[in-house]
């Protein structure tokens, strides 16, 4: 196997993983698919991250990338296509992306009837798995700061989002510019998620959105090869983290033990030695007995850093 090829730890119905799978396809970046359990424990991921709760996680050798914002930037570098990792300089598009990755994402499921959600879960996980999944997701949100809308309020929010997206797409093919990019994938993924729950189109009242949604779907996932979790761990063990750039911000606690925690939900800390802190990213070193030295990368935005 190629230890420098990106490995994506994900599962089929993860909406944020779909965002990254599409960016890999748009960038024509070859990648390995390491299927992960839908809920912890995740034996293919936990030894790499030290407990990071969210999916997807990307891996390149002994470098581990958490959060889709950071993963998208890696894909953009590999594809030499900046639009895959950054939003266009357009406040209206930035606002749509913020909504898509905030309340709109949650409203895709909280706006659906309980019976519909239950049927979707039972089809995917079975009775025992559905109970475990619901308990896991309740715990994930319980310690968070996010309080998503529910019921009719969530449905109104989602419909309003589609109406605004329809207006944005009236005179443009893509949100990101001349071709599909990060903004398109980010706005697409909650609509894809709701479409999977309902098992039918949720955009039929919005012809521009429907045309755009079909175009994004057609991009596909690109050149993907299956990889076992054991092989992904072996790739980390056989590799060394890439060289660090000397770009730490002033007064950063580099060299100290820290914990990195999401500031919204799934607030499970990752602990290690801070080895780099830039204006936009954090890198924590974890010296593990089984896999050796690993560098776990996080974006600054959305994460709290605490010294231990």
N, C-alpha and C positions, 0 to 999 in steps of 0.2 A: 504493500500500500504506500501511497504518497503521504508522508507525514506533514507536508506543508499544504495539503488540500484541506479546505475548510470542512469540518465535521459539524453537522447540525443535530443537536439533541432535541427531539421534538416528538409530538404525537399528532395523529391525523387531524383531529378536530380542534386543535389549538388555533384560535384566530390570529394570535400574534405570530405563531409559527408560519401561518399562511402568508402573512405579510413578508416574512423573510424568504420563504420559498419562492415567491414571485419575484423578489429583487434578485435572487440568484439566477432565476430564469431570464430576467430582463438584462442582466449583466453578462450572460453566457459564462458564468463562473462554475466550473465543475465542482461538485461537492459530494460528501458522504452523508448518508442518512442513517442516524443512530436513533432508533425508535425508543422512546422513553415511556415509563408508566405515566398515566394521567395524574397521579397523585403520589406523594412520598410514601414510603422510601423509594428513592430512585438510585439504584446501585450503579447506573452508568453515569450519573451526574454528581451525586453527593460527594464522592471522593475527590472530584475535580474542584468543586466550588467551595466545599466546606460548609454547605447547608443552604445555599441560595435557593429560594423556594420556587422561583418562577421558571416558566418555559416559554420560549426556547432558550437554550444556551449554545453558543458556538465555541468551537475549539480549533486551534491551529497548533498542533504539537503540544507544547507545555504552556501555551497561552490560552486562557479561558476568558470568553467575552460574555458578560451579563448585560441584559437589556437590549431590546431591538434597536434602540437609537444608536448604540455603539456598534452592534453587529452590522447595521446598515452602512456605517462609515467604513468598516473593514471591507465589505463587499464593493463599495464604491472605489476603494483603493485598488482592489484586485482587478476590477473591471476597467479601471482608468475612466470612470464615468461619475463625476461629482454629483450629478442629479440623483443618483441612487442613494446617496448618504446625506443629502442636505435638502432643505425645503427651498422653493423659489423665493425670491425677494418680492413677495406679494402678500400683504397683510390679510386679505380675504381668504387666501388659500391656507395660510398659517392658522387662521382661526378655525377653518374647517377641520384641519388636522388635529388641533387641540381638542375640539369637540369629539371627533371620532375616537380619540384615544382617552377620552374622559367619560362623561355621562352617556354619550351615545353608545359606546361600547357596552356599558353595563345595561343600558335600556334594551339592548337587543334580546336579553334574556329576561330581565325583570318586567318587561312589557308583555311578555307572552303569558298565556294562561298556564296555571299550574299543571293542568292535565296535559297540555301540549309539551311542556318541559319534561314532565314525568315520562311521557311516552318516548320522547327523544332520548332521555337518559337510559330507560329500560332497554331500548333497542341497541344502544351502544355498549352498555355496561352490565346488563342483567340486573336481577333484583338485589343480590348481595353487593355488587359493584356500585349500584345506584345509591344504596344506603351509605356506603363508604365515601362515595364522591360527594354527596350532599353534606355529610358531616365534615369532610375535609374543607370544602369551600366555605362553609359557615365559620369554621375556625380561622380560615385565612382572612376573612373579612372582619371578624370580631375585634381584632386588635388594631384595625386600620382606622384611618381618618376619613375614608370615603363613605358617603351615605347616598347611594344611587337612588334615583326616582323609581317608583314602582307603579304597576297597573296602568291606569289611563294616562297618568302624567308621563310615564315612560313612553307610552305609545305616541302621545302628542309630541314629545321631544324628538323621537326618531323620525316621525313624519315631517316635522319642521326641518330637520337636518336634510332629509331627502329633497325637500322643496328648495332649500338654499343651494344644495349641490346641483339640482336641475338648472337653476339660474346661472350658476358658475360655468356649466358645461354647454350653455347655449351657443357660445361663439368660440369654443376651444375643444380640441380633441382630447388633450391630456391636462391634468392639473399641474404637472411638473414642467411643462414647456413643450418642446417639439416631440418628445417621446415620453413613454412611461417612466416614472421615477418614484422617489421615496414618498412624495405626497400622495400619489395615486394608490400605492400599496397601503399606506396608512389609512386613507379614507375608505378603501375597499374592504378592509378586513372585518369591520363590524357588520357590514351589509352581507358579506359572505357568511358570517356566523349566523345571522338571523335567517338567511336563506336555507342554511342547513337545518336549523331548528324547525322551520315551517315546511321544508321539503317542497317548496315551490318559490317562484319569483316573488320578491317583495318590492320590486321596482316598477311593476307594470303600469302604474299611473304616471311614471316619469320617463318619457321616451329618451331624453338625453342621457339620463342616468343608466337606463337599460342598455343603450348603445355603448356607453363607456364601460359599464360593468362587463359586458360580453368581450370587449376589447382587452380589458385587463385579464380576464379569465383565460383568454386565448394565448397570453404570453407564456403560460405554463411554468414548470419548475426547472426546466433545463436538464443538464447532464448530471444525473444523480445515480450513485451506486450505493447499495445497502452495505452497512457496516455494523458489526455487533458491538454491544457495549464493552465487551472484554477487549476487542481490538482497539476501540477508542482509548481505553485506559492504557493499553500497551503502547499506543502512539505517544501518549503523554510521558510515560516512563522512559521511552527511548529518546526523548527530545529534551532540549534545554530552552528556557524562555528566550525570546529574542532580546537583543540589546535595548537598553533603556535610553531614551532621549533625555538630555540634560535640560529639562524644561519645567522643573518644579517651581511653583509660585512662591513668593517670599513668605517666610514664617510657616511654611507647610511642615507638619510633624513627621517629616521623612525619617525613617529609621526607627520610629516608635511603633509599639503594638497598638493597633486600632481595631474598631469594629465598623463595618459598613452596613447600613440598614436602609431599605426603602422607606420613604417618608409617607406613603399612602396606604398600602395594604401588603399582605404577605410579608410582615415586618420581622423576618428572620435574619439576624445579623450574621455576617461573615467576618471572621477574625483572622488577622495576620499582621505582617509587618508592612507598613506603608513604604513603598519604594519609589513612588512617583505621584505627584499631584500637579496637574496642569489646570488651566482655566476651565477646561471642559471634561477632564477625565481623571480617574484614580486607578492606581495599580497596587494591589496587595500581594505580597509574597507569602506563600504557604509552603513550608518545608515539611513534606509528608514522608512517613516511613515507607509507604508502599510505592509511591509514584515519584519520589524525589521532589525537586523544586518546581513549583508551579507559580505562575503569575496570573492573578484573577483581576480582570479589567472591569471597571464600572464607569458610567458617565457621572459627572458632578451633579447635573440637574436631576432632582428627584431622589437623592440619596444623602443620608446624614453620616458624618464621620465623627466618631468619638474615640478619644485616646483611652487606653486601658491602664 
